[in-house]
Amino acid sequence: MASQKRRAFYILSLFAISIYISRKKEEELFLIAGRNRKTLQILLSKFATSAGAAYFITYTGFAYKYGAGVFAILLGSILGYLIFAFWAAPKIAKNSKEGKFYTMGHFVKDRLGSEKLRIVVDIVSSVILFLWLVVGIIGGGKIISDFGLLSYNSSVMVTSLVVLGYLLLAGYHAVLITDVIQSAIILFLLCIITGEIVSTSTFADLSSLLRGKVDMATVSGFFIYGIFSIFSFSDRYQLCYAAKSEKDLKLGMSLPLIPILMMAYFLFLIGIYTAKQTPNLDEALVFIWALKHFLSPSLLPLAIVLFFAGIMSSADTSIYAIASHYAFLREDPHISFIAKIKKSTVYLVVLLTLAAIAFPDIIKVSVFAAIVSLLLTFPMIYLISGGRDPSRFLASFVTSFVGMIIGLMVLGVKPSALIGVVIVGPVGLLYSSKQDEASPAEISNTED
């Protein structure tokens, strides 16, 4: 009963905040949060996006299975975040205000002048986020249903409807404001829960479990995902467009490393603690098992609030990013972009709910999503570094797709399959078309 009251209070609070901020009707506030977000909002939104319920499940599962091997993800993420924050983000944001960028494809069109490639990138980036969105909703549904609060299908539908409600009220502005609250809740409650679970073990006990059975191919896959995936996520580009200044952008995109590393360490402790206490579990069940068997009953209501915060913090950002990308695929002077985004948000939530119900295997879906996430990495790095040849951009995307297929066919749906994209993907950048590249003067005019 207590957990239901806390959950209801949390949901009502999100709606109250969304109603309050929706009083301002400016189009730019709804579409891209007014392009004036300061460091703290960008930081907490970036953290909240990474702190989904699926992350709780998959990261503890990987820690349980691979031990210290999962640190490869963290090392890759540190490098990826810093490169993106201090090198890529300022270049992405440079013309975004004057050019009115709202989607990842708008940046591509600004660099290449190709409407067709803008559409391709918006579609592919939306597919990538959709896969991660399904992973997040699956994770939340499994956790809530395993605690007996709702059935899996019901928890998926309730979560989707709550996110839909406050997105329809205030759009991207609601995403950033609610992320500030949700990220604080996630980190605070995760500290309490982790401390409670591992309090009976000494550091020596836990450190003895660091040597998990992991091969170098899997470690390489973890590292590759950590460093390269950020370049394919359209919600990161929207955060770049929403920043007030370059300083806010650099700090807002790099400082999330601190809470993300803290969260990852807490989840790692839960994973190896559970491995010490209960071997031979299905890795998809590790996080839920730990909470049900090792957490004090008095803290379970707090855990439920944590789950809802985790589900919604990642889901709202991805849903808005996909809906806005779809809305900008075709311009219709008779329908406002806000109306199109709201309409596509409704369709997306329905599709998301059906997908989460149809594909409940969170580990398989998350690994597949990670592999697909690299499809745009090398084409986007090419653009950010000053490339201007549409044919070379497209060739890199095609070879990345071929590398993904080869990796999946040879290695299966495993983290090591990411190696296929990294080996084959950059080959497309060697392609040279008859179209001249932009002159050095033209390139310098669009870069820092």
Buried (B, 14 or more C-beta within 10 A) or exposed (E): EEBEEBBEEBBEEBBEBBBEBBEEEEEBBBBBBBBBBBBEBBBBBBBBBBBBBBBBBBBBBBBBBBBBBBBBBBBBBBBBBBBBBBBBBBBBBBBBBEEEBBBBBBBBBBBBEBEEBBBBBBBBBBBBBBBBBBBBBBBBBBBBBBBEBBEBBEBBBBBBEBBBBBBBBBBBBBBBBBBBBBBBBBBEBBEBBBEBBBEEBEEEEBEEBEEBEBEEBBBBBBBBBBBBBBBBBBBBBBBBBBBBBBEBBBBBBBBBBEBBBBBBBBBBBBBBBBBBBBEEBEBBBBBBBBBBEBBEEEBBBBBBBBBBBBBBBBBBBBBBBBBBBBBBBEEEEEEEBBEBBBBBBEEBBEBBBEBBBEBBEBBBBBBBBBBBBBBBBBBBBBBBEBBBBBBBBBBBBBBBBBBBBBBBEEBEBBBBBBBBBBEBBBBBBEBEEEEEBBEEEEBEEBEE
